[in-house]
Amino acid sequence: MSVTHVPQAKFLNQQAFSPPENLSQETEALNLGLKTPLIEKYLKQLGNQELLGGPYVKDYLYDQKRRNCRPSTIRCNFTTLKLFLSYLKKRDRTHLGTFPREDLSGFIEHEQDRGMQPNTVSTRLRHLYAFVSYLVDREVAHPDLLKRKLRVKVPEALPRAIDPEDVQQFLAVIQKPRDRAMILVLLRTGMRIGELLETRVSEVNLREKRITISEAQKTRVGRVVYLNEDACKALKVWLKRRDPEKEYLFYGQGRQRLSYTAVRVRFAKYLEAAGLAHKGYSLHCLRHTCATELLNAGMRLECLQQLLGHSSIEMTRRYARLTDNTRREEYFRAMAIIEKGEPYGHYHRHPELPPILEEKELLRPHP
């Protein structure tokens, strides 16, 4: 993994780019209406560590709240900003309008040295540039900070599906109605785990074998996914046993939805029981398995894109790279034809193309 470096820049003139004193006051009325304990908790952390830029971080986080960003998105942004501001403090920076471009690359290298994964570093760099853009828009930071942006090279990882034999072995050990329904819905619909945990009973239609996702976890766009027979059967069993007073399809204590951590722990226990713990499967592999099986069964990419809720067809195209088993079958099928010496097998195309018939009128010269 490497970072593309930018030339070192001189410090900006602090006086020229000093923050407007009333910036926070201008948005205070809006922020009061959105005041959130979680954001206030984040801001308290900045104050306790005596990090610079508190008013701007406050305005930025509440701006995200106004734009209806998810709490998880706000949390990830705050984590990045706290790390970056801590880095600036160690370098004795005193103002957000005066740090040079070299601090951006220095922060990324610092994160790499801490052993952060490429995807994590890339995500934090994206969050950091969003905040810098916010500062530039408010004339707090210099626009040159956004020129020739840094890029972190991230290895392209193919989606990993669970082997068909392992799927059957895994399902065989899941007997608890709630857990079996949950796993089968993930495996047969390709839903993200966060989307399933947000699903309410009212959004499940067993008669039409579908679940309505009112708001996708990443794109914030709703869609419909469909249920096959074994997923429907498992859901029917669970719906008969669940507490009808609960709002969410899968719930935890009280009226709250089940947590991701609880599902992940159950998933790991079933992997252990099935003797598959050493294979490194994750919950997200259920989504990858669904997508891979649908594509290998002949589903068009455009349909798969809609079912998975991908914003770009390029994201779905990753699944077009067939599994090892499919490539193996294709190889030996083609090799069998070659070894038999058949002149025109299934994979051979006759070199002579059919003649193209053209009307004489089309061949006449133009006047």
Secondary structure, DSSP 8 states (H G I E B T S, - for coil): --B----------TTTT---TTHHHHHHHHHHHT--HHHHHHHHHHHHTT-S-HHHHHHHHHHHHHTT--HHHHHHHHHHHHHHHHHHHHTT---TTS--THHHHHHHHHHHHTT--HHHHHHHHHHHHHHHHHHHHTTSS-GGGGSS---B-----------HHHHHHHHTT--SHHHHHHHHHHHHH---HHHHHT-BGGGEETTTTEEEESS-TTT---EEEE--HHHHHHHHHHHHHS-TT-SBSSB-STTSB--HHHHHHHHHHHHHHTT-GGG---THHHHHHHHHHHHHTT--HHHHHHHHT-SSHHHHHGGGS--HHHHHHHHHHHHHHHHHT-SS-TT---SS-------HHHHS---
